[in-house]
Amino acid sequence: MAKDETAKHSGINTRLIHSGNDPHGYFGFVNPPVVHASTVLFSEARLMASRREGSQKYTYGMRTPTTDALTSAINELEGSAGTIIVPSGLAAVAVPLLAFLSAGDHALIVDSLYNPTRRFCDTMLKRFGVEIEYYDPEIGAGIAASMKPNTKVVFTESPGSNTFEIQDIPAIAEVAHAAGAIVMMDNTWATPLYFKALHYGVDVTIHAATKYPAGHSDVLLGTVSANAAHWPQLMSSSEALGMCAGPDDVYQVLRGLRTMGVRLEHHQKNALEIARWLEGKHGVARVLHPALPSHPGHAIWKRDFCGSSGLFSIVLSGGGEQEQLAFLDALKVFGLGYSWGGYESLAVPVFIGDRVIAKGPYEGPLIRLQIGLEDVEDLKADLERGLAAVAALS
């Protein structure tokens, strides 16, 4: 049996380590070459004249053996027909929306999405003549009432950004497809290890590879994968926009991918232990983590997902911005910084003022926690400092 056939039947960590590269295709080196390229030479004019017919594998530096290694690995994980690589997670949102929407189209966008995605929809897409409508993340099959004859895209994100609502993706996809719309999903939180988006009816799946695939807080990258029906349009649109990423960034994400399984498992373990512990702490009104039985979307999460990552939020028991900032300023181990998915723990204040539907109510201010790979007892002690600082205000 060939190596690539064996990989398809292997466990997830085996696939993460061996997908996307054949060492014996490049002198036996375990890692693929990092190819820095713009110009690619043709051996004869005939090949240059017919390059659009695929007579030469590489024609310009937007595609190289390095990018092929990463896209091949992502396709193996996603079960996708093709993947594009772009310079950031936000670019991974923007490119497919631009690829599948035109002036006069209607797009249904989940209200609990990543805020920069909202900004892109409310500025660029509206300026291009796309009608944007936000919907309740918990609507499920009820989204049928919002579908219009010109609805072309339903954009999902599950769990919701910062507030972690779980969407019924299969129900939404069934309704969207019946109406002729395509379904996109920002699946950064779960990664393809814990949620197989394309298997649940999603047509285009989006990842900020900056997060868990890279894993070390040192590179920006995004990936977008599509099923067979929508891959040609995604690929041609990406080429038309000139979107690509540098080879060093691509290689760093490919290197991070090799250990993502073991890292993600540790993030999950740490986060669940801390989330359960926080549920019983004075000063915490709620813990917004889909893997907890107390979460309103837990049943759907348990049905569709096979794991959880290191990101969740807490709701403090009353107060406002003063309490929120006091909690954060008391932290010593948790860093105060945006992004997540790296090895370190982070905390940020959550603001949801731009939302139109998914606004709560919440008992107090929200704080998002990224649980890193540190020792759990040290993280608990740090969170105790935050809660003590809030208690001292009252």
Buried (B, 14 or more C-beta within 10 A) or exposed (E): EEEEEEBEEEEBBEBBBBBBBBEEEBEEEEBBBBBEBEEBEBEEEEEEEEBEEEEBEBBEBBBBBBBBBBBBBBBBBBBBBBBBBBBBBBBBBBBBBBBBBEEEBBBBBBBBBBBBBBEBBBEEBEEBEBBBBBBBBBBBEBBBEBBEEBBBBBBBBBBBBBBBBBBBBBBBBBBBBEBEBBBBBBBBBBBBBBBBBBBBBBBBBBBBBBBBBBBBBEBBBBBBBBBEEBBEBBBEBBBEBEBBBBBEBBBBBBBBBBBBBEBBBBBBBBBBBBBBBBBEBEBBBBBBBBBBEEBEBBEBBBEBBEBBBBBBBBBBBEBEEEBBBBBBEBBEBBBEEEBBBBEBBBBBBBEBEEBEEBEEEBBBBBBBBBBBBBEBEEBBEBBEBBBEBBBEEE
